[in-house]
Amino acid sequence: MSDRKSNNIYIDTELLIAEIQEEKCIWDFSCEDYKNRDKKYDAFERVAEIVIADFGNMSEQEKKDSVNFKLLSNLECSSSQNFIDILKY
């Protein structure tokens, strides 16, 4: 199990990947909602609720920062294709 500290938020990388795999609109180009920013944001928020402790107690700005930066930066992928390969595994 791999854990990373991201600006005082600890995220289990394996759990993060597993949860993102469930949200195809985030990574699957063939998904109907892939280009829908609102649905992607909602999907990342659902993932954040699972992988970030106390996400529900954060301010709206902290939640936005977590979804936009901390979750994505936690994945160490050198390219978007590597990211997709990880998710499809």
C-alpha positions in Angstrom: 0.0 0.0 0.0 1.3 3.4 -0.9 0.5 6.5 1.0 1.5 10.0 0.1 1.3 13.3 2.0 -0.2 16.1 -0.2 -0.3 19.5 1.6 -1.1 17.9 5.0 -3.7 15.5 3.4 -2.8 11.9 3.4 -4.0 9.8 0.5 -3.7 6.1 -0.1 -2.6 5.9 -3.7 -3.9 2.4 -4.3 -7.4 3.4 -2.9 -7.3 6.5 -5.1 -6.6 4.5 -8.2 -9.3 2.0 -7.4 -11.9 4.7 -6.8 -11.0 6.6 -10.0 -11.3 3.3 -11.9 -15.0 3.3 -10.9 -15.5 6.8 -12.4 -15.1 6.2 -16.1 -16.0 9.8 -17.0 -12.6 10.8 -15.5 -10.5 8.6 -17.7 -12.4 6.7 -20.4 -12.4 8.6 -23.7 -15.3 6.6 -25.0 -17.5 7.5 -22.0 -20.4 9.7 -23.0 -19.6 12.1 -20.0 -15.9 12.3 -20.6 -16.1 15.8 -22.0 -18.6 17.0 -19.4 -16.6 19.1 -16.8 -19.4 19.2 -14.3 -19.8 15.4 -14.2 -16.0 15.0 -14.0 -15.8 17.4 -11.1 -18.7 15.5 -9.4 -16.9 12.2 -9.9 -13.7 13.6 -8.4 -15.7 14.9 -5.5 -17.1 11.4 -4.9 -13.6 10.0 -5.0 -12.4 12.7 -2.6 -15.1 11.8 -0.1 -13.7 8.3 0.1 -10.0 8.9 0.0 -9.6 12.2 1.9 -10.3 12.1 5.6 -12.6 14.9 6.8 -13.5 15.9 3.3 -17.0 16.6 4.4 -15.7 19.1 7.1 -13.6 21.1 4.7 -14.6 24.6 3.4 -15.7 24.8 -0.2 -12.4 26.2 -1.2 -10.5 23.4 0.5 -12.7 20.9 -1.2 -12.1 22.5 -4.6 -8.4 22.6 -4.0 -8.4 19.0 -3.0 -10.4 17.8 -6.0 -8.5 20.0 -8.5 -4.9 19.5 -7.3 -4.3 17.1 -4.5 -6.0 14.1 -6.0 -4.5 14.5 -9.4 -1.0 15.3 -8.1 -1.1 12.2 -6.0 -0.9 10.0 -9.1 2.7 9.8 -10.3 2.2 9.3 -14.0 4.6 10.6 -16.6 1.9 11.0 -19.2 -1.9 10.8 -19.7 -1.4 7.5 -21.5 0.3 6.0 -18.4 -2.5 7.3 -16.3 -5.1 5.5 -18.6 -3.0 2.3 -18.6 -3.0 2.3 -14.8 -6.7 2.8 -14.6 -7.4 0.0 -17.2 -5.2 -2.4 -15.3 
